[in-house]
């Protein structure tokens, strides 16, 4: 059974929207990174669906590249979160912008 192209695009759009809402509204850097990861996965799903619709392999190749970039983003992002937590004692983005959560 083949999933219709409109369902794939709709799934990708909903996932992207949920990731964007998560990245914008959360007060925790880990949840912001999680939202960005959901957005990248939504783009990968859309690329695979478009590749299947057009009958070309490029959509799957781009999706693999997106997943590789997402893995690198997660590893660097979590390292930055650990570094920020050690300096400020919090993972609240407001502490980074305003320098109000400095450890003594």
N, C-alpha and C positions, 0 to 999 in steps of 0.2 A: 504494500500500500504506500503510495507516494503522498506526502503532505503537500497540500496546495501552497503555491508561492505566496499568496496573500496571508496565509496563516504564519508562514515563516517571517515575513516582513512585520506582521502585527506583533509576533512574539519578540522580535528584535527591538521594535519600537517601545514596547511595554517594558522590557528589561532595561533599555537605555534610560527611559523616563524614571524608573525606580532607582537606578544607580545615580542619576543626576539629583533626584530628591534626597537620597541618602548622603551624597557628597556635599550638598549645599546646606542641609538643615542640621547635621550632626555637630556636636560639640566635642567630639573625640577624634583624634587624628587617626586612630586605627579604623574607625567607622568611615571616615572620609576615604581612606585607602581602599576599604572594602567597596564603597560606592564606585570608585574609579575602576576597580576590578570588574564589577558587574557591567559597567559601561563598555569596557574593552571586550568582554565576553559577548555582549549584545552585538557589537560590531562584527565579531567573528562569526556568530550565527547568521547574520545578514549576508556576509560575504559568501559563506557556504551555500546558503539558499539561492543567492544570485548566480553563483557558479553552476549549481544544479539546474536552474531555470534556463540558463544560456547554453548548457551542455559543454562547459569549458572547465578546465582544471585550475585555472588561475584563482578562482574564489577560495578553493581549499588551500592553495599555496599561501595566499595572503592571510587566511585564517591561522595557519601555522606560524607565520611571522608575527601576527598579532598576539598569539599565545606566548611566543618567546619574549616579546616586548613586555607582556604582562608579568611574566615570571621575573624578569629583571627589575621591573618597577616595584614588585612586591618585596624583593630582597633588599633593594636600596631604600625603599620607603620604610620598611621595618627597622633597618639599621638607623635611619634618621630618627625614627620615633624613639628608639632606645636611647640614642644620644641626647635627644631633647628631654626625655624623662629624667635622665641622670643630671642634667643641668638645672631643670626647673622643678622637678618633682611632680609634674602634671603633664597630661597629654591633651590639655585644653588648648585649642588654637588661639584663644584670646591671650594666653600667657606668652605665646611666642611674639605676637604683634605688639603688645603693650609693655613687655618686660616687667610685668607686675608679679610674677610668680617665682622670682629668683630665690634659690636656696641660700641660706646664710652660712 
